[in-house]
Amino acid sequence: MALIPATILTGFLGSGKTTLLKRVLTEAHGQKIAIIENEFGEENIDNDILVSDTNEQIIQMSNGCICCTIREDLRTTLQTLAAQKRKGELNFDRVVIETTGLADPGPVAQTFFMDDEIAESFLLDSILTLVDAKHSAQQLNDRQEARRQVGFADQIFISKSDLVSQSELEALKHRLAHMNPRAPQKVVHFGDVSLAEVFDLRGFNLNAKLDIDPDFLKEDGHHVHDEHCGHEEDHGHAEHAHHDHHDHEHGEHCNHPSHQAESHGHHHHHDDDVKSFVFRSDKPFDPAKLEDFLGAIVNVYGPRMLRYKGVLNMKGTERKVIFQGVHQLMGSDLGPVWGENEAKLSKMVFIGIDLPKDILLQGLEQCLV
């Protein structure tokens, strides 16, 4: 049986998760989707859509979607759903897991890697994070959980943008891109997102489809914020990491609102503890050294490492090596052969909480052949 794709939907209370889910549940899109509510917060999807006083754990909707509340752990619920699908008792194409407003999506994501039974039935597709433009500056300043959710995302949806000025919206996008340069950002209205932007994003696939992270692998660094502003995260180690030409200092080009007077309560985004940084090198890695180093790093800093991903040039293989991880769990896979005229450039991005950038960059440098 084909693996059932799963999507984790995260975001703070009020960010519009429920609006988005209602749309997914009630729209006649022809897909049968099982929604798993991971604990109930203040926003209950079932108040409006479902019969509130039901003891049933799994309810089938008229359009074939399934709603399911978790009263036990996620693993059990996923196993139950997969078993019922196998027996033909339930018919659904994919699963969406909504986490509570304060949840760390890490352990939810890890369930799909660590548990063999789950991995035999489900494929984790992506983590979607909803950010409320109106309240996010405060939430990101005050709550590490909000910053973590941004760091984990494969795709960020910004809701309620009509309630803020254009400059505040730009400052927010800029800040989010510094925390997580991997995740494309999309401004959405009232949960109005096409399903193509929600499903089959393949954020966790360890395969050749690296075009899914459109900005991550671009040579020229066209990020929302890269054209004029080099990453603060990239300064200071250009001599180690053989950086591209676009990593220049914040300078006269950088007239971004969040770099000016912080009058709107926007803290300067470099104060965020969730940060990203990139390592690039045109020298190949020594596989044994790299494995030892990454193993040691993950052992020590795993809880603070949210997402990390890379395409590596390894000594001893003509193929690209693709690796990624969540917290302590790390995996790698052989990708396609390097193209004949393609520069064999290793690129890695790390997103985490107060990670010791210098230790990581110097350590990686020492793993090169």
Backbone hydrogen bonds in HBPLUS format (Angstrom, degrees):
<---DONOR---> <-ACCEPTOR-->    atom                        ^
c    i                          cat <-CA-CA->   ^        H-A-AA   ^      H-
h    n   atom  resd res      DA  || num        DHA   H-A  angle D-A-AA Bond
n    s   type  num  typ     dist DA aas  dist angle  dist       angle   num
A0004-ILE N   A0121-SER O   2.77 MM 117  6.14 167.0  1.78 149.2 151.5     1
A0123-LEU N   A0004-ILE O   2.94 MM 119  5.87 157.1  1.99 134.4 134.8     2
A0095-VAL N   A0005-PRO O   2.95 MM  90  6.36 159.5  1.99 156.3 162.5     3
A0006-ALA N   A0123-LEU O   2.84 MM 117  5.99 146.7  1.95 157.4 154.7     4
A0125-ASP N   A0006-ALA O   2.66 MM 119  5.44 167.6  1.67 155.8 159.8     5
A0007-THR N   A0095-VAL O   2.87 MM  88  6.28 148.8  1.97 147.9 157.9     6
A0097-ILE N   A0007-THR O   2.78 MM  90  6.18 165.3  1.80 166.6 171.8     7
A0008-ILE N   A0126-SER O   2.95 MM 118  6.38 168.3  1.97 159.7 163.4     8
A0128-LEU N   A0008-ILE O   2.77 MM 120  6.13 167.9  1.79 172.9 177.0     9
A0009-LEU N   A0097-ILE O   2.79 MM  88  5.94 174.7  1.79 157.5 158.8    10
A0099-THR N   A0009-LEU O   3.04 MM  90  6.32 168.9  2.05 168.9 170.1    11
A0010-THR N   A0128-LEU O   2.80 MM 118  6.07 165.4  1.82 165.7 170.9    12
A0130-LEU N   A0010-THR O   2.86 MM 120  6.32 157.4  1.91 146.7 151.7    13
A0015-SER N   A0012-PHE O   2.96 MM   3  5.51 147.8  2.06 144.2 142.7    14
A0020-LEU N   A0016-GLY O   3.01 MM   4  6.21 164.8  2.03 154.3 158.0    15
A0021-LEU N   A0017-LYS O   2.85 MM   4  6.12 159.4  1.89 151.6 157.9    16
A0022-LYS N   A0018-THR O   2.80 MM   4  5.97 160.6  1.84 152.0 157.1    17
A0023-ARG N   A0019-THR O   3.12 MM   4  6.32 157.0  2.18 144.4 150.2    18
A0024-VAL N   A0020-LEU O   2.99 MM   4  6.31 157.1  2.04 146.9 153.5    19
A0025-LEU N   A0021-LEU O   2.72 MM   4  5.96 152.3  1.80 152.4 160.8    20
A0026-THR N   A0022-LYS O   2.85 MM   4  5.94 155.3  1.91 151.4 156.8    21
A0027-GLU N   A0023-ARG O   2.96 MM   4  5.59 143.6  2.09 143.7 150.0    22
A0029-HIS N   A0027-GLU O   2.96 MM   2  5.57 130.5  2.21 104.6  90.2    23
A0093-ASP N   A0032-LYS O   2.51 MM  61  5.22 167.3  1.52 146.9 150.8    24
A0066-ILE N   A0033-ILE O   2.88 MM  33  6.14 164.7  1.90 140.1 142.9    25
A0034-ALA N   A0094-ARG O   2.82 MM  60  6.18 175.3  1.82 159.6 160.3    26
A0096-VAL N   A0034-ALA O   2.79 MM  62  6.24 156.1  1.85 160.2 165.2    27
A0035-ILE N   A0066-ILE O   2.79 MM  31  6.15 165.6  1.81 160.2 161.3    28
A0068-CYS N   A0035-ILE O   2.91 MM  33  5.99 138.3  2.08 165.3 177.9    29
A0036-ILE N   A0096-VAL O   2.70 MM  60  6.06 169.3  1.71 164.4 167.3    30
A0098-GLU N   A0036-ILE O   2.84 MM  62  6.16 164.1  1.86 166.3 171.3    31
A0037-GLU N   A0068-CYS O   2.89 MM  31  6.27 167.1  1.90 167.9 172.2    32
A0070-ILE N   A0037-GLU O   3.20 MM  33  6.10 156.9  2.25 163.1 158.8    33
A0038-ASN N   A0098-GLU O   2.91 MM  60  5.80 162.2  1.95 160.5 165.3    34
A0049-ILE N   A0045-ILE O   3.44 MM   4  6.61 165.1  2.47 147.4 151.5    35
A0050-LEU N   A0046-ASP O   2.98 MM   4  4.42 129.9  2.23 104.5 119.4    36
A0069-THR N   A0057-GLN O   3.18 MM  12  5.65 147.2  2.29 144.8 154.0    37
A0059-ILE N   A0067-CYS O   2.80 MM   8  5.15 167.0  1.81 155.4 159.9    38
A0067-CYS N   A0059-ILE O   2.74 MM   8  5.15 164.1  1.77 153.5 158.8    39
A0061-MET N   A0065-CYS O   2.61 MM   4  5.12 178.4  1.61 160.9 161.0    40
A0064-GLY N   A0061-MET O   3.06 MM   3  5.32 156.7  2.12 112.8 114.9    41
A0077-THR N   A0073-ASP O   3.22 MM   4  6.56 164.9  2.24 153.4 157.6    42
A0078-LEU N   A0074-LEU O   2.86 MM   4  6.12 165.2  1.88 159.5 163.1    43
A0079-GLN N   A0075-ARG O   2.91 MM   4  6.16 158.9  1.96 150.7 157.0    44
A0080-THR N   A0076-THR O   2.86 MM   4  6.10 158.3  1.91 152.2 158.2    45
A0081-LEU N   A0077-THR O   2.93 MM   4  6.19 166.1  1.95 153.9 157.3    46
A0082-ALA N   A0078-LEU O   2.92 MM   4  6.13 166.1  1.94 151.5 155.4    47
A0083-ALA N   A0079-GLN O   2.90 MM   4  6.06 159.8  1.94 148.9 154.7    48
A0084-GLN N   A0080-THR O   2.91 MM   4  6.15 160.8  1.95 152.8 158.1    49
A0085-LYS N   A0081-LEU O   2.90 MM   4  6.14 149.3  1.99 147.8 156.8    50
A0086-ARG N   A0082-ALA O   2.91 MM   4  6.16 159.9  1.95 148.9 154.3    51
A0087-LYS N   A0083-ALA O   2.99 MM   4  6.26 154.6  2.06 147.6 154.2    52
A0089-GLU N   A0084-GLN O   2.78 MM   5  5.02 135.8  1.97 159.4 161.0    53
A0090-LEU N   A0084-GLN O   3.18 MM   6  5.42 154.2  2.25 114.8 114.1    54
A0088-GLY N   A0085-LYS O   2.99 MM   3  5.01 149.1  2.09 100.0 109.8    55
A0103-ALA N   A0100-THR O   3.05 MM   3  5.33 167.7  2.07 116.6 120.6    56
A0109-ALA N   A0105-PRO O   2.91 MM   4  6.17 161.4  1.94 161.0 166.7    57
A0110-GLN N   A0106-GLY O   2.83 MM   4  6.11 155.5  1.89 154.6 162.8    58
A0111-THR N   A0107-PRO O   3.13 MM   4  6.32 139.9  2.30 140.5 148.3    59
A0112-PHE N   A0109-ALA O   3.09 MM   3  5.76 141.7  2.25 114.6 122.7    60
A0113-PHE N   A0110-GLN O   2.88 MM   3  5.18 144.5  2.00 107.9 119.0    61
A0114-MET N   A0110-GLN O   2.84 MM   4  5.93 168.7  1.85 172.2 175.3    62
A0115-ASP N   A0111-THR O   3.37 MM   4  5.82 158.2  2.42 133.3 137.9    63
A0119-ALA N   A0115-ASP O   2.86 MM   4  6.08 165.5  1.88 159.1 164.1    64
A0120-GLU N   A0116-ASP O   2.93 MM   4  6.14 131.4  2.18 143.1 155.2    65
A0121-SER N   A0118-ILE O   2.97 MM   3  5.37 143.2  2.11 107.8 118.5    66
A0122-PHE N   A0118-ILE O   2.76 MM   4  5.79 167.1  1.78 170.7 175.2    67
A0203-GLY N   A0125-ASP O   2.76 MM  78  5.83 124.5  2.07 146.5 163.3    68
A0154-ASP N   A0127-ILE O   2.79 MM  27  5.35 177.9  1.79 154.2 153.5    69
A0129-THR N   A0155-GLN O   3.03 MM  26  6.45 165.4  2.06 163.9 168.6    70
A0157-PHE N   A0129-THR O   2.91 MM  28  6.25 164.3  1.93 154.9 159.7    71
A0131-VAL N   A0157-PHE O   2.81 MM  26  6.14 162.0  1.84 165.3 169.7    72
A0159-SER N   A0131-VAL O   2.77 MM  28  6.06 158.3  1.82 154.2 161.9    73
A0136-SER N   A0132-ASP O   2.79 MM   4  5.36 130.2  2.04 159.7 172.3    74
A0133-ALA N   A0159-SER O   2.81 MM  26  5.84 169.1  1.82 155.8 157.8    75
A0139-GLN N   A0135-HIS O   3.00 MM   4  6.23 167.0  2.02 155.1 159.4    76
A0140-LEU N   A0136-SER O   2.63 MM   4  5.69 169.6  1.64 161.0 162.9    77
A0141-ASN N   A0137-ALA O   2.96 MM   4  6.08 148.9  2.06 139.9 148.8    78
A0142-ASP N   A0138-GLN O   2.85 MM   4  6.00 158.8  1.90 152.3 158.1    79
A0143-ARG N   A0139-GLN O   2.79 MM   4  5.50 161.3  1.82 149.9 154.4    80
A0146-ALA N   A0143-ARG O   3.18 MM   3  5.50 127.6  2.47 101.7 113.2    81
A0147-ARG N   A0143-ARG O   3.41 MM   4  6.84 155.4  2.48 143.0 149.2    82
A0147-ARG N   A0144-GLN O   3.02 MM   3  5.01 112.0  2.50  93.9 110.4    83
A0148-ARG N   A0144-GLN O   2.80 MM   4  6.09 157.5  1.85 157.7 164.3    84
A0149-GLN N   A0145-GLU O   2.97 MM   4  6.19 157.3  2.02 146.4 152.0    85
A0150-VAL N   A0146-ALA O   3.21 MM   4  6.51 149.4  2.31 141.8 149.1    86
A0151-GLY N   A0147-ARG O   2.99 MM   4  6.32 157.7  2.04 147.1 153.5    87
A0152-PHE N   A0148-ARG O   2.93 MM   4  6.21 145.2  2.05 154.1 163.4    88
A0153-ALA N   A0150-VAL O   3.22 MM   3  5.42 143.9  2.36 103.5 113.3    89
A0156-ILE N   A0184-PRO O   2.93 MM  28  6.19 175.0  1.94 167.6 167.6    90
A0186-LYS N   A0156-ILE O   2.85 MM  30  6.29 145.4  1.97 152.5 163.9    91
A0158-ILE N   A0186-LYS O   2.77 MM  28  6.01 162.6  1.80 145.1 150.3    92
A0188-VAL N   A0158-ILE O   2.81 MM  30  5.85 166.3  1.83 148.3 152.0    93
A0163-LEU N   A0160-LYS O   3.14 MM   3  5.71 163.8  2.16 112.9 117.9    94
A0164-VAL N   A0161-SER O   3.19 MM   3  5.60 169.5  2.20 114.0 116.3    95
A0169-LEU N   A0165-SER O   2.98 MM   4  6.27 156.2  2.04 150.4 157.4    96
A0170-GLU N   A0166-GLN O   2.90 MM   4  6.17 158.6  1.94 150.0 155.5    97
A0171-ALA N   A0167-SER O   2.95 MM   4  6.12 156.9  2.01 142.0 148.5    98
A0172-LEU N   A0168-GLU O   2.96 MM   4  6.18 152.0  2.04 144.5 151.9    99
A0173-LYS N   A0169-LEU O   2.97 MM   4  6.26 162.3  2.00 152.2 156.5   100
A0174-HIS N   A0170-GLU O   2.94 MM   4  6.10 158.0  1.99 149.1 155.4   101
A0175-ARG N   A0171-ALA O   2.95 MM   4  6.14 158.4  2.00 145.4 151.1   102
A0176-LEU N   A0172-LEU O   2.87 MM   4  6.12 165.7  1.89 157.2 160.7   103
A0177-ALA N   A0173-LYS O   2.90 MM   4  6.07 155.3  1.96 146.3 153.2   104
A0178-HIS N   A0174-HIS O   3.12 MM   4  6.41 140.8  2.28 141.7 151.5   105
A0178-HIS N   A0175-ARG O   3.17 MM   3  5.24 127.3  2.46  95.4 108.8   106
A0179-MET N   A0175-ARG O   3.14 MM   4  6.50 149.9  2.24 145.6 153.7   107
A0180-ASN N   A0176-LEU O   2.80 MM   4  6.02 156.9  1.86 152.7 159.8   108
A0192-ASP N   A0189-HIS O   2.70 MM   3  5.34 150.4  1.78 122.2 132.4   109
A0193-VAL N   A0191-GLY O   3.00 MM   2  5.76 124.5  2.31 110.6  94.6   110
A0197-GLU N   A0194-SER O   2.83 MM   3  5.60 154.3  1.89 120.7 128.6   111
A0198-VAL N   A0195-LEU O   2.94 MM   3  4.98 154.2  2.01 103.6 112.1   112
A0199-PHE N   A0195-LEU O   2.95 MM   4  6.05 161.4  1.99 167.4 167.8   113
A0205-ASN N   A0202-ARG O   3.38 MM   3  5.24 160.8  2.42  98.1 103.7   114
A0210-LEU N   A0208-ALA O   2.64 MM   2  5.53 142.1  1.78 107.9  96.5   115
A0212-ILE N   A0209-LYS O   3.33 MM   3  6.11 165.7  2.35 114.9 117.9   116
A0213-ASP N   A0210-LEU O   3.18 MM   3  5.86 152.9  2.26 114.4 119.2   117
A0216-PHE N   A0213-ASP O   3.09 MM   3  5.40 123.1  2.43 105.0 120.1   118
A0218-LYS N   A0215-ASP O   3.32 MM   3  5.38 158.8  2.36 103.0 109.2   119
A0223-HIS N   A0221-GLY O   2.76 MM   2  5.59 126.4  2.05 113.4  96.4   120
A0226-ASP N   A0223-HIS O   3.20 MM   3  4.67 153.8  2.27  91.7  99.3   121
A0234-ASP N   A0231-HIS O   2.95 MM   3  5.07 149.6  2.04 100.7 110.0   122
A0235-HIS N   A0232-GLU O   3.28 MM   3  5.65 159.3  2.32 109.7 115.4   123
A0240-HIS N   A0237-HIS O   2.90 MM   3  5.24 130.8  2.15 103.4 116.9   124
A0241-ALA N   A0237-HIS O   3.00 MM   4  6.24 170.0  2.01 165.6 166.7   125
A0248-HIS N   A0246-HIS O   2.92 MM   2  5.71 134.8  2.12 103.4  91.5   126
A0254-CYS N   A0251-GLY O   2.93 MM   3  5.47 152.2  2.01 116.7 125.1   127
A0255-ASN N   A0253-HIS O   3.01 MM   2  5.95 123.4  2.34 113.0  96.9   128
A0259-HIS N   A0256-HIS O   2.80 MM   3  5.36 161.4  1.84 121.4 127.7   129
A0260-GLN N   A0257-PRO O   3.02 MM   3  5.36 163.2  2.05 111.9 117.2   130
A0271-ASP N   A0268-HIS O   3.01 MM   3  6.00 169.8  2.02 132.2 135.0   131
A0272-ASP N   A0269-HIS O   3.06 MM   3  5.62 165.9  2.08 116.4 120.9   132
A0354-ASP N   A0273-ASP O   2.82 MM  81  5.26 157.7  1.87 153.6 151.7   133
A0275-LYS N   A0352-GLY O   2.97 MM  77  5.81 157.4  2.02 164.7 165.9   134
A0352-GLY N   A0275-LYS O   3.04 MM  77  5.81 158.9  2.09 162.8 166.1   135
A0277-PHE N   A0350-PHE O   3.03 MM  73  5.57 145.3  2.16 146.3 156.7   136
A0350-PHE N   A0277-PHE O   2.97 MM  73  5.57 163.3  2.00 161.7 167.2   137
A0279-PHE N   A0348-MET O   2.88 MM  69  5.17 157.2  1.93 145.2 152.2   138
A0348-MET N   A0279-PHE O   2.88 MM  69  5.17 150.7  1.96 149.8 156.7   139
A0281-SER N   A0346-SER O   3.03 MM  65  5.26 149.5  2.12 138.5 144.4   140
A0346-SER N   A0281-SER O   2.79 MM  65  5.26 157.8  1.84 169.7 164.6   141
A0369-VAL N   A0284-PRO O   2.79 MM  85  5.78 168.8  1.80 157.7 158.2   142
A0285-PHE N   A0313-ASN O   2.88 MM  28  6.28 160.3  1.91 155.4 160.3   143
A0315-LYS N   A0285-PHE O   2.98 MM  30  5.88 169.8  1.99 162.1 160.6   144
A0286-ASP N   A0367-CYS O   2.81 MM  81  5.75 171.2  1.82 168.3 167.1   145
A0290-LEU N   A0286-ASP O   2.96 MM   4  6.11 169.7  1.97 166.6 170.0   146
A0291-GLU N   A0287-PRO O   2.94 MM   4  6.07 162.3  1.98 149.6 154.5   147
A0292-ASP N   A0288-ALA O   3.04 MM   4  6.25 164.5  2.06 150.5 154.4   148
A0293-PHE N   A0289-LYS O   2.90 MM   4  6.12 165.4  1.92 154.0 158.3   149
A0294-LEU N   A0290-LEU O   2.84 MM   4  5.97 176.7  1.84 159.5 160.7   150
A0295-GLY N   A0291-GLU O   2.93 MM   4  5.90 155.6  1.99 142.6 150.4   151
A0296-ALA N   A0292-ASP O   2.99 MM   4  6.20 157.4  2.05 146.4 152.0   152
A0297-ILE N   A0293-PHE O   2.93 MM   4  6.19 161.3  1.96 154.5 159.9   153
A0298-VAL N   A0294-LEU O   2.90 MM   4  6.00 168.2  1.91 154.1 157.0   154
A0299-ASN N   A0295-GLY O   3.01 MM   4  6.11 147.7  2.12 140.2 149.4   155
A0300-VAL N   A0296-ALA O   3.13 MM   4  6.41 151.0  2.22 146.0 152.2   156
A0301-TYR N   A0297-ILE O   2.69 MM   4  5.75 169.7  1.70 164.6 166.6   157
A0302-GLY N   A0298-VAL O   2.85 MM   4  4.39 131.0  2.09 121.0 125.1   158
A0304-ARG N   A0301-TYR O   2.75 MM   3  5.45 138.9  1.91 125.8 138.0   159
A0305-MET N   A0301-TYR O   3.10 MM   4  6.21 118.5  2.49 143.4 155.2   160
A0305-MET N   A0302-GLY O   2.99 MM   3  5.02 151.4  2.07 104.7 113.8   161
A0353-ILE N   A0304-ARG O   2.80 MM  49  5.05 155.7  1.86 144.4 152.8   162
A0327-HIS N   A0305-MET O   2.99 MM  22  4.94 126.7  2.28 140.3 151.7   163
A0306-LEU N   A0351-ILE O   2.87 MM  45  5.67 140.5  2.03 140.5 153.0   164
A0307-ARG N   A0351-ILE O   3.22 MM  44  5.29 149.2  2.32 135.0 144.1   165
A0351-ILE N   A0307-ARG O   2.84 MM  44  5.29 150.4  1.92 170.9 178.9   166
A0308-TYR N   A0325-GLY O   3.17 MM  17  5.34 144.3  2.31 141.0 141.8   167
A0325-GLY N   A0308-TYR O   2.82 MM  17  5.34 139.2  1.98 151.5 152.6   168
A0309-LYS N   A0349-VAL O   3.02 MM  40  5.54 155.5  2.08 152.7 160.5   169
A0349-VAL N   A0309-LYS O   2.84 MM  40  5.54 164.8  1.86 167.0 172.3   170
A0310-GLY N   A0323-PHE O   2.79 MM  13  5.32 142.3  1.93 159.6 156.2   171
A0323-PHE N   A0310-GLY O   3.00 MM  13  5.32 161.7  2.04 140.3 146.0   172
A0311-VAL N   A0347-LYS O   2.92 MM  36  5.49 151.6  2.00 156.4 165.2   173
A0347-LYS N   A0311-VAL O   2.89 MM  36  5.49 159.9  1.93 155.8 162.0   174
A0312-LEU N   A0321-VAL O   2.68 MM   9  4.97 166.7  1.70 150.9 155.8   175
A0321-VAL N   A0312-LEU O   3.02 MM   9  4.97 165.6  2.05 143.5 146.6   176
A0317-THR N   A0314-MET O   3.45 MM   3  6.10 159.7  2.50 133.6 131.5   177
A0338-TRP N   A0318-GLU O   3.09 MM  20  6.36 164.3  2.11 162.8 161.4   178
A0320-LYS N   A0336-PRO O   2.83 MM  16  5.78 171.7  1.84 158.2 156.5   179
A0335-GLY N   A0320-LYS O   2.63 MM  15  4.89 173.9  1.64 156.6 154.7   180
A0322-ILE N   A0333-ASP O   2.81 MM  11  5.28 168.2  1.83 164.5 165.9   181
A0333-ASP N   A0322-ILE O   2.82 MM  11  5.28 144.7  1.95 148.2 159.8   182
A0324-GLN N   A0331-GLY O   2.99 MM   7  5.70 157.0  2.04 159.8 166.0   183
A0331-GLY N   A0324-GLN O   2.88 MM   7  5.70 166.3  1.90 171.5 176.0   184
A0326-VAL N   A0329-LEU O   2.94 MM   3  5.41 144.9  2.07 149.7 159.8   185
A0329-LEU N   A0326-VAL O   2.91 MM   3  5.41 150.2  2.00 149.5 143.9   186
A0342-GLU N   A0339-GLY O   3.16 MM   3  4.81 160.1  2.20  98.2 103.8   187
A0345-LEU N   A0343-ALA O   2.90 MM   2  5.61 120.7  2.25 113.1  96.1   188
A0357-LYS N   A0355-LEU O   2.87 MM   2  5.66 115.9  2.29 116.1  99.0   189
A0360-LEU N   A0356-PRO O   3.09 MM   4  6.39 165.8  2.11 160.4 164.7   190
A0361-LEU N   A0357-LYS O   2.82 MM   4  6.03 171.8  1.82 161.1 163.5   191
A0362-GLN N   A0358-ASP O   2.87 MM   4  5.90 167.6  1.88 151.3 155.4   192
A0363-GLY N   A0359-ILE O   2.89 MM   4  5.82 155.3  1.95 140.8 148.9   193
A0364-LEU N   A0360-LEU O   2.88 MM   4  6.04 160.0  1.92 151.0 155.9   194
A0365-GLU N   A0361-LEU O   2.97 MM   4  6.10 154.9  2.03 142.6 150.0   195
A0366-GLN N   A0362-GLN O   3.04 MM   4  6.34 145.4  2.16 143.9 152.5   196
A0366-GLN N   A0363-GLY O   3.12 MM   3  5.17 121.2  2.49  92.7 106.9   197
A0367-CYS N   A0364-LEU O   2.95 MM   3  5.07 146.6  2.06 101.0 111.8   198
A0368-LEU N   A0365-GLU O   3.26 MM   3  5.63 164.1  2.29 108.2 112.6   199
